[in-house]
Amino acid sequence: MNKSIFLFISIIILNISLALPSKKLPSKDNRNKDNFQCDDGWHWLTLKKTCIKIQDSPLNWADSESKCVIDGTHLISIGNAFEEEEVKTVMQQFGKCDNYWIGAKRSSNGNFTWSDNNKFSYNNFKTGNNNDPTKSCTSIIEQTSYWQTSDCSEKNCFICEKPNPSNLPNFATYSDCEELKEAGETKSGMYFISTKNGPKKVYCEMEIENGGWVVIQQRVDDSLEFWNQKWSAYKQGFGLLGEASNFWLGNDLIHELSSKDLKVILRIELWGDQNPASPYKNDYWWSEFNFELEDETTDYTLHASILQRYPNDWTGTGNASTNWYDVTCEEGVKFSTIDKINDPMKKCVTDYHLGGWWLHYCSTVSLNGEYKPAKYADGYGFIWLIDGEYQINPIKSRMLLRKLL
């Protein structure tokens, strides 16, 4: 072929190829080899087969974990140096902060645990970076990937971790703890369940009263205040899920759990009385109720009644409310928070600190009230009226849901 003709044809082919639109390849950052794609803003970790999100708005450790929990996740756990290197790469590429909270926290016995309950078998503390026993929460340094402990009240950016849903056990089929129990899960702890908004992590109580309970509220001390949490916090949930921690599961999820079955039981458990003059400092009370929570369009209106499994069967009343001065008094009442008070008497929230509850001219019970009230046994804060006669300020409370068996 004449060289000039060959050169002419080559130039034409090159021009045609340049004129053709290029095919945009999918980003490798948020896809794995099986083409699983993380949600927008999340980044795929190949080794862990999880998605992580770099959160560049600083919060303290507990609030960081709570923010992750709202998304059905936890602060990240790191199992080895290879996983850590992959996390470091994502931090340096997408992060804007020097330090990031991770899920490691020193417990009261001095050992570290992960907030997602993974086994703590690896660490990268630089010598001297974890010697202060008063500093219990762990962050990772963006430049070096060394770990350090800090005061848990310090504000840092943080990293949430979300497992690939195809790898999560039980969430695709089971919508509550009772279904998990029926499938053979018998140990109390954290599980994923299926919800309208995807998998959510809940704490399941599998031992008491035949098990199968979703814990929707728990208070164990004054380290997390409930009464002044805002509407959005109660809607989504806050606190740290666990066996001995403070949390509210979230009104949206409570609505879903309480309305998906024909009848649902609310079980309330109370331990002790903070009042120094109380004769009930170490007592235990419980009661069960028929329960349903309407959705946000109704301001989470409550429906509660005395539980009777059979006609004239009052065994479900327990010993906490035999005179009915309890949550049944809030039948048809809307939810109130510090920034959205539906109670006609607003000082029930602002002065008596009963917020985060169903209030109508206050209430004889409010399990989300101020933990340490201004006055004991006088209608302030975290209260319950025992047997319709004696008002306690509990040391610990727990609220649980299960469909009526």
BELPEPE-V405399 format. One record per pair of residues at least 24 apart in sequence whose C-alpha atoms are under 10 Angstrom apart, sorted by the first residue. I is the first residue (numbers start at 1). J is the second residue. If there is no record, write none. Layout:
# BELPEPE-V405399
I_J / I_J
This chain:
# BELPEPE-V405399
29_90 / 32_164 / 36_164 / 36_165 / 36_166 / 37_164 / 38_162 / 38_163 / 38_164 / 38_165 / 39_162 / 41_94 / 42_160 / 42_161 / 42_162 / 43_87 / 43_90 / 43_94 / 43_161 / 43_162 / 44_86 / 44_87 / 44_90 / 44_161 / 44_162 / 44_163 / 44_164 / 45_83 / 45_86 / 45_87 / 45_90 / 45_161 / 45_163 / 45_164 / 46_83 / 46_86 / 47_82 / 47_83 / 47_84 / 47_86 / 48_77 / 48_78 / 48_79 / 48_82 / 48_83 / 48_86 / 48_163 / 48_164 / 49_162 / 49_163 / 49_164 / 49_165 / 49_167 / 50_76 / 50_161 / 50_162 / 50_163 / 50_164 / 50_165 / 50_167 / 51_76 / 51_160 / 51_161 / 51_162 / 51_163 / 51_164 / 51_165 / 52_76 / 52_87 / 52_90 / 52_91 / 52_159 / 52_160 / 52_161 / 52_162 / 52_163 / 53_90 / 53_91 / 53_94 / 53_95 / 53_158 / 53_159 / 53_160 / 53_161 / 53_162 / 54_87 / 54_90 / 54_91 / 54_94 / 54_95 / 54_96 / 54_97 / 54_100 / 54_157 / 54_158 / 54_159 / 54_160 / 54_161 / 55_91 / 55_94 / 55_95 / 55_96 / 55_97 / 55_100 / 55_101 / 55_156 / 55_157 / 55_158 / 55_159 / 55_160 / 56_94 / 56_95 / 56_96 / 56_97 / 56_98 / 56_99 / 56_100 / 56_156 / 56_157 / 56_158 / 56_159 / 57_96 / 57_97 / 57_155 / 57_156 / 57_157 / 57_158 / 58_97 / 58_99 / 58_100 / 58_101 / 58_154 / 58_155 / 58_156 / 58_157 / 58_158 / 59_100 / 59_101 / 59_152 / 59_153 / 59_154 / 59_155 / 59_156 / 59_157 / 59_158 / 60_101 / 60_137 / 60_151 / 60_152 / 60_153 / 60_154 / 60_155 / 60_156 / 60_157 / 60_158 / 61_100 / 61_101 / 61_102 / 61_103 / 61_104 / 61_105 / 61_136 / 61_137 / 61_138 / 61_139 / 61_150 / 61_151 / 61_152 / 61_153 / 61_154 / 61_155 / 61_156 / 61_157 / 61_158 / 62_101 / 62_103 / 62_137 / 62_152 / 62_153 / 62_155 / 62_224 / 62_238 / 62_239 / 62_240 / 63_152 / 63_153 / 63_155 / 63_224 / 63_238 / 63_239 / 63_240 / 64_100 / 64_101 / 64_102 / 64_103 / 64_155 / 64_156 / 64_157 / 64_158 / 64_159 / 64_160 / 64_239 / 64_240 / 65_101 / 65_102 / 65_103 / 65_115 / 65_116 / 65_158 / 65_159 / 65_160 / 65_238 / 65_239 / 65_240 / 65_241 / 66_233 / 66_236 / 66_237 / 66_238 / 66_239 / 66_240 / 66_241 / 66_247 / 67_158 / 67_160 / 67_233 / 67_236 / 67_237 / 67_238 / 67_239 / 67_240 / 68_158 / 68_159 / 68_160 / 68_161 / 68_162 / 68_238 / 68_240 / 69_116 / 69_160 / 69_161 / 69_162 / 69_200 / 69_201 / 69_202 / 69_236 / 69_237 / 69_238 / 69_239 / 69_240 / 69_241 / 69_249 / 70_200 / 70_201 / 70_233 / 70_235 / 70_236 / 70_237 / 70_238 / 70_239 / 70_240 / 70_249 / 70_250 / 71_160 / 71_161 / 71_162 / 71_197 / 71_198 / 71_199 / 71_200 / 71_201 / 71_236 / 71_237 / 72_160 / 72_161 / 72_162 / 72_163 / 72_192 / 72_193 / 72_197 / 72_198 / 72_199 / 72_200 / 72_201 / 72_202 / 73_115 / 73_116 / 73_160 / 73_161 / 73_162 / 73_163 / 73_192 / 73_199 / 73_200 / 73_201 / 74_102 / 74_103 / 74_114 / 74_115 / 74_116 / 74_117 / 74_159 / 74_160 / 74_161 / 74_162 / 74_163 / 74_201 / 74_240 / 74_241 / 75_100 / 75_101 / 75_102 / 75_103 / 75_104 / 75_114 / 75_115 / 75_116 / 75_158 / 75_159 / 75_160 / 75_161 / 75_162 / 76_101 / 76_102 / 76_103 / 76_104 / 76_114 / 76_115 / 76_116 / 76_158 / 76_159 / 76_160 / 76_161 / 76_162 / 77_102 / 77_103 / 77_104 / 77_113 / 77_114 / 77_115 / 77_116 / 77_117 / 77_118 / 77_119 / 77_120 / 77_122 / 77_159 / 77_160 / 77_161 / 78_102 / 78_103 / 78_104 / 78_114 / 78_118 / 78_119 / 78_120 / 78_121 / 78_122 / 78_123 / 78_124 / 79_118 / 79_119 / 79_120 / 79_121 / 79_122 / 79_123 / 80_121 / 80_122 / 80_123 / 80_124 / 81_122 / 81_123 / 81_124 / 81_145 / 84_123 / 84_124 / 84_140 / 84_145 / 84_146 / 85_144 / 85_145 / 87_140 / 87_142 / 87_145 / 87_159 / 88_140 / 88_141 / 88_142 / 88_143 / 88_144 / 88_145 / 88_146 / 89_142 / 89_143 / 89_145 / 90_142 / 91_140 / 91_141 / 91_142 / 91_143 / 91_145 / 91_159 / 92_142 / 92_143 / 95_142 / 95_157 / 95_158 / 95_159 / 96_142 / 96_157 / 97_141 / 97_142 / 97_143 / 97_156 / 97_157 / 97_158 / 98_139 / 98_140 / 98_141 / 98_142 / 98_143 / 98_144 / 98_156 / 98_157 / 99_138 / 99_139 / 99_140 / 99_141 / 99_142 / 99_143 / 99_145 / 99_146 / 99_147 / 99_148 / 99_155 / 99_156 / 99_157 / 99_158 / 100_138 / 100_139 / 100_140 / 100_141 / 100_142 / 100_145 / 100_147 / 100_155 / 100_156 / 100_157 / 100_158 / 100_159 / 101_137 / 101_138 / 101_139 / 101_140 / 101_141 / 101_147 / 101_148 / 101_149 / 101_150 / 101_152 / 101_154 / 101_155 / 101_156 / 101_157 / 101_158 / 101_159 / 101_160 / 102_137 / 102_138 / 102_139 / 102_140 / 102_147 / 102_156 / 102_157 / 102_158 / 102_159 / 102_160 / 102_161 / 103_137 / 103_138 / 103_139 / 103_158 / 103_159 / 103_160 / 103_161 / 104_136 / 104_137 / 104_138 / 104_139 / 104_147 / 104_149 / 105_135 / 105_136 / 105_137 / 105_138 / 105_139 / 105_149 / 105_150 / 105_152 / 106_130 / 106_133 / 106_134 / 106_135 / 106_136 / 106_137 / 106_138 / 106_149 / 107_133 / 107_136 / 107_137 / 108_133 / 108_136 / 110_136 / 111_136 / 112_136 / 112_137 / 112_138 / 115_240 / 115_241 / 115_242 / 116_161 / 116_190 / 116_201 / 116_241 / 116_242 / 117_189 / 117_190 / 117_242 / 123_147 / 123_148 / 124_148 / 125_149 / 165_192 / 165_198 / 165_199 / 168_192 / 168_193 / 168_199 / 169_193 / 170_194 / 170_199 / 171_195 / 171_198 / 171_199 / 171_200 / 171_201 / 172_198 / 172_199 / 174_199 / 175_199 / 175_200 / 175_256 / 175_257 / 175_260 / 176_202 / 176_204 / 176_212 / 176_213 / 176_214 / 176_257 / 176_401 / 176_402 / 176_403 / 177_202 / 177_203 / 177_204 / 177_205 / 177_206 / 177_211 / 177_212 / 177_213 / 177_214 / 177_215 / 177_401 / 177_402 / 177_403 / 178_204 / 178_205 / 178_206 / 178_210 / 178_211 / 178_212 / 178_213 / 178_214 / 178_401 / 178_402 / 178_403 / 178_404 / 178_405 / 179_212 / 179_213 / 179_402 / 179_403 / 180_204 / 180_206 / 180_212 / 180_213 / 181_205 / 181_206 / 181_207 / 181_210 / 181_211 / 181_212 / 181_213 / 182_211 / 182_212 / 185_211 / 185_212 / 186_210 / 186_211 / 186_212 / 187_211 / 187_212 / 188_212 / 188_213 / 188_242 / 188_243 / 189_241 / 189_242 / 189_243 / 190_214 / 190_241 / 190_242 / 190_243 / 195_253 / 195_256 / 195_257 / 196_253 / 196_256 / 197_253 / 200_253 / 201_241 / 201_249 / 202_241 / 202_242 / 202_249 / 203_241 / 203_242 / 203_243 / 203_249 / 203_400 / 204_242 / 204_243 / 204_400 / 204_401 / 205_243 / 205_400 / 205_401 / 211_402 / 212_400 / 212_401 / 212_402 / 212_403 / 213_265 / 213_266 / 213_267 / 213_399 / 213_400 / 213_401 / 213_402 / 213_403 / 214_249 / 214_254 / 214_257 / 214_266 / 214_267 / 214_399 / 214_400 / 214_401 / 214_402 / 214_403 / 215_241 / 215_242 / 215_243 / 215_247 / 215_248 / 215_249 / 215_254 / 215_266 / 215_267 / 215_268 / 215_398 / 215_399 / 215_400 / 215_401 / 215_402 / 216_241 / 216_247 / 216_248 / 216_249 / 216_250 / 216_251 / 216_253 / 216_254 / 216_257 / 216_266 / 216_398 / 216_399 / 216_400 / 216_401 / 217_241 / 217_245 / 217_246 / 217_247 / 217_248 / 217_249 / 217_250 / 217_268 / 217_367 / 217_368 / 217_397 / 217_398 / 217_399 / 217_400 / 217_401 / 218_242 / 218_243 / 218_244 / 218_245 / 218_246 / 218_247 / 218_248 / 218_249 / 218_269 / 218_270 / 218_367 / 218_368 / 218_396 / 218_397 / 218_398 / 218_399 / 218_400 / 219_244 / 219_245 / 219_246 / 219_247 / 219_248 / 219_270 / 219_367 / 219_368 / 219_371 / 219_382 / 219_394 / 219_395 / 219_396 / 219_397 / 219_398 / 219_399 / 220_244 / 220_245 / 220_246 / 220_247 / 220_271 / 220_371 / 220_394 / 220_395 / 220_396 / 220_397 / 220_398 / 221_245 / 221_246 / 221_371 / 221_372 / 221_394 / 221_395 / 221_396 / 221_397 / 222_246 / 222_370 / 222_371 / 222_372 / 222_395 / 222_396 / 223_371 / 224_370 / 224_371 / 225_368 / 225_369 / 225_370 / 225_371 / 225_372 / 226_337 / 226_353 / 226_354 / 226_355 / 226_356 / 226_357 / 226_367 / 226_368 / 226_369 / 226_370 / 226_371 / 226_381 / 226_382 / 227_336 / 227_337 / 227_338 / 227_349 / 227_350 / 227_352 / 227_353 / 227_354 / 227_355 / 227_356 / 227_357 / 227_366 / 227_367 / 227_368 / 227_369 / 227_370 / 227_371 / 227_381 / 227_382 / 228_337 / 228_338 / 228_339 / 228_349 / 228_350 / 228_353 / 228_354 / 228_355 / 228_356 / 228_368 / 228_369 / 228_370 / 229_337 / 229_338 / 229_339 / 229_355 / 229_356 / 229_368 / 230_336 / 230_337 / 230_338 / 230_339 / 230_340 / 230_355 / 230_356 / 231_299 / 231_335 / 231_336 / 231_337 / 231_338 / 231_339 / 231_340 / 231_341 / 231_356 / 232_337 / 232_339 / 232_340 / 233_337 / 233_356 / 234_335 / 234_336 / 234_337 / 234_356 / 234_357 / 235_295 / 235_296 / 235_300 / 244_396 / 246_396 / 246_397 / 246_398 / 247_398 / 248_356 / 248_368 / 248_398 / 248_399 / 251_293 / 251_294 / 251_295 / 251_296 / 251_299 / 251_300 / 251_335 / 252_293 / 252_294 / 252_295 / 252_296 / 252_300 / 253_293 / 253_295 / 254_292 / 254_293 / 254_294 / 254_295 / 254_300 / 254_401 / 255_291 / 255_292 / 255_293 / 255_294 / 255_295 / 255_296 / 255_300 / 255_301 / 255_302 / 256_292 / 256_293 / 256_294 / 256_295 / 257_292 / 257_293 / 257_401 / 257_402 / 257_403 / 258_290 / 258_291 / 258_292 / 258_293 / 258_294 / 258_401 / 258_402 / 258_403 / 259_291 / 259_292 / 259_293 / 259_294 / 259_295 / 259_403 / 260_292 / 260_403 / 261_292 / 261_402 / 261_403 / 261_404 / 262_292 / 262_403 / 262_404 / 263_290 / 263_291 / 263_292 / 263_402 / 263_403 / 263_404 / 263_405 / 264_289 / 264_290 / 264_291 / 264_292 / 264_304 / 264_307 / 264_401 / 264_402 / 264_403 / 264_404 / 264_405 / 265_289 / 265_290 / 265_291 / 265_292 / 265_304 / 265_305 / 265_306 / 265_307 / 265_316 / 265_400 / 265_401 / 265_402 / 265_403 / 265_404 / 265_405 / 266_290 / 266_291 / 266_292 / 266_304 / 266_305 / 266_307 / 266_327 / 266_399 / 266_400 / 266_401 / 266_402 / 266_403 / 266_404 / 267_291 / 267_316 / 267_317 / 267_318 / 267_398 / 267_399 / 267_400 / 267_401 / 267_402 / 268_318 / 268_320 / 268_327 / 268_367 / 268_397 / 268_398 / 268_399 / 268_400 / 268_401 / 269_318 / 269_320 / 269_394 / 269_396 / 269_397 / 269_398 / 269_399 / 269_400 / 270_320 / 270_367 / 270_384 / 270_392 / 270_393 / 270_394 / 270_395 / 270_396 / 270_397 / 270_398 / 270_399 / 271_392 / 271_393 / 271_394 / 271_395 / 271_396 / 271_397 / 271_398 / 272_392 / 272_393 / 272_394 / 272_395 / 272_396 / 272_397 / 273_376 / 273_377 / 273_383 / 273_384 / 273_391 / 273_392 / 273_393 / 273_394 / 273_395 / 273_396 / 274_371 / 274_372 / 274_373 / 274_376 / 274_377 / 274_382 / 274_392 / 274_393 / 274_394 / 274_395 / 274_396 / 275_372 / 275_373 / 275_375 / 275_376 / 275_377 / 275_391 / 275_392 / 275_393 / 275_394 / 275_395 / 276_376 / 277_376 / 277_377 / 278_376 / 278_377 / 278_390 / 278_391 / 278_392 / 278_393 / 280_390 / 280_392 / 280_394 / 281_392 / 281_393 / 281_394 / 281_395 / 282_394 / 282_395 / 283_394 / 284_319 / 284_320 / 284_394 / 284_396 / 284_397 / 285_318 / 285_319 / 285_320 / 285_321 / 285_386 / 285_387 / 285_397 / 286_316 / 286_317 / 286_318 / 286_319 / 286_320 / 286_321 / 286_386 / 286_397 / 286_398 / 286_399 / 287_315 / 287_316 / 287_317 / 287_318 / 287_319 / 287_320 / 287_321 / 287_322 / 287_326 / 287_399 / 288_315 / 288_316 / 288_317 / 288_318 / 288_319 / 288_320 / 288_321 / 288_399 / 288_400 / 288_401 / 289_316 / 289_317 / 289_318 / 289_326 / 289_327 / 289_328 / 289_401 / 290_316 / 290_328 / 290_401 / 290_403 / 290_404 / 291_327 / 291_328 / 291_331 / 291_401 / 291_402 / 291_403 / 292_331 / 292_401 / 293_332 / 293_334 / 293_335 / 294_332 / 294_334 / 296_334 / 296_335 / 298_332 / 298_333 / 298_334 / 298_335 / 299_333 / 299_334 / 299_335 / 299_336 / 299_340 / 299_342 / 299_358 / 300_332 / 300_333 / 300_334 / 300_335 / 300_336 / 300_357 / 300_358 / 301_330 / 301_331 / 301_332 / 301_333 / 301_334 / 301_335 / 301_336 / 301_358 / 302_327 / 302_328 / 302_330 / 302_331 / 302_332 / 302_333 / 302_334 / 302_335 / 302_357 / 302_358 / 303_327 / 303_328 / 303_329 / 303_330 / 303_331 / 303_332 / 303_333 / 303_334 / 304_328 / 304_329 / 304_330 / 304_331 / 304_332 / 304_333 / 305_329 / 305_330 / 305_331 / 307_404 / 309_404 / 309_405 / 318_387 / 319_386 / 319_387 / 320_384 / 320_385 / 320_386 / 320_387 / 320_388 / 321_384 / 321_385 / 321_386 / 321_387 / 321_388 / 321_389 / 322_386 / 322_387 / 322_388 / 323_385 / 323_386 / 323_387 / 323_388 / 323_389 / 324_385 / 324_386 / 324_387 / 324_388 / 325_363 / 325_364 / 325_365 / 325_384 / 325_385 / 325_386 / 325_387 / 325_388 / 325_389 / 326_363 / 326_364 / 326_365 / 326_366 / 326_384 / 326_385 / 326_386 / 326_387 / 326_388 / 327_357 / 327_358 / 327_363 / 327_364 / 327_365 / 327_366 / 327_384 / 329_358 / 329_359 / 329_360 / 329_363 / 329_364 / 329_365 / 330_357 / 330_358 / 330_359 / 330_360 / 330_362 / 330_363 / 330_364 / 330_365 / 331_358 / 332_358 / 332_360 / 333_357 / 333_358 / 333_359 / 333_360 / 334_358 / 334_359 / 334_360 / 335_359 / 335_360 / 336_360 / 348_379 / 348_380 / 348_381 / 349_380 / 349_381 / 351_380 / 351_381 / 352_378 / 352_379 / 352_380 / 352_381 / 352_382 / 353_379 / 353_380 / 353_381 / 353_382 / 354_379 / 354_380 / 354_381 / 354_382 / 354_383 / 355_381 / 355_382 / 364_388 / 364_391 / 365_391 / 365_392 / 365_393 / 366_393 / 367_393 / 367_394 / 367_396 / 367_397 / 367_398 / 367_399 / 368_397 / 369_393 / 371_395 / 371_396
